Amino acid sequence: MKHAWGALVLAAAATAASASGGDRWVHVRVDDRQDRDQSVDLQLPLSMVSAILPSLKAQVDGDGITVDGREMSLAEARATWRAVKNAGDGEYVRVRDAGDQVRVSKKGGFLLVDVDEPSDHGGKVRVKLPATVVDAVLGRGDAIDLDAVAKSLADLPDGDVIVVESDDSHVRIWIDGRPAGSTR
């Protein structure tokens, strides 16, 4: 096991070293709000992400997508996305249940998903995905096209992709041109 981790670290370091100074970066920051001493900061050049994604092909189930415990076939997901993509900007789904709110909308070429739980549950999720990434994820054929996903990541504008806030943690995933350091 030690050798596998060592090889992975060396491969990651080699990829990072080969990343050009102008490469864009994917950042992931996770803060544990219960224990302020625990956090994770991850910065990967997009070239590294692009190199790693194809190795995940065996890990991706090409039969469908599970959404809130419901299995949706790739064909169903593609049909739903086509309908949303071809419709104008607007809010498509709003669900209110015992104080929880879920909103799904499209605005300016982005799919937006907002989830708000009551303050006693303390959860908030913000997802902002460019249509090009959703297109790439749903891809064509019998499986998710991870190569297309990697290419679409390179075309993302700088800024937040996913933000999750809850009483016990804060997660932020964003892309920019800076190799290190985080902005909260």
Buried (B, 14 or more C-beta within 10 A) or exposed (E): EEEEEEEEEEBBEEBBEEBEEEBBBBBBBBBEBEEEEEBEEEBBBBBBBBBBBEEEEEEEEEEBBEEEEEEBEBEEBBEBBEEBBEEEEEEBEEEEEEEEBBBBBBEEEBBBBBBBBEEEEEBBBBBBBBBBBBBBBBBEEEEBBBBBBBBBBEEBEEEBBBBBBBBEBBBBBBBBEEBEEBEE
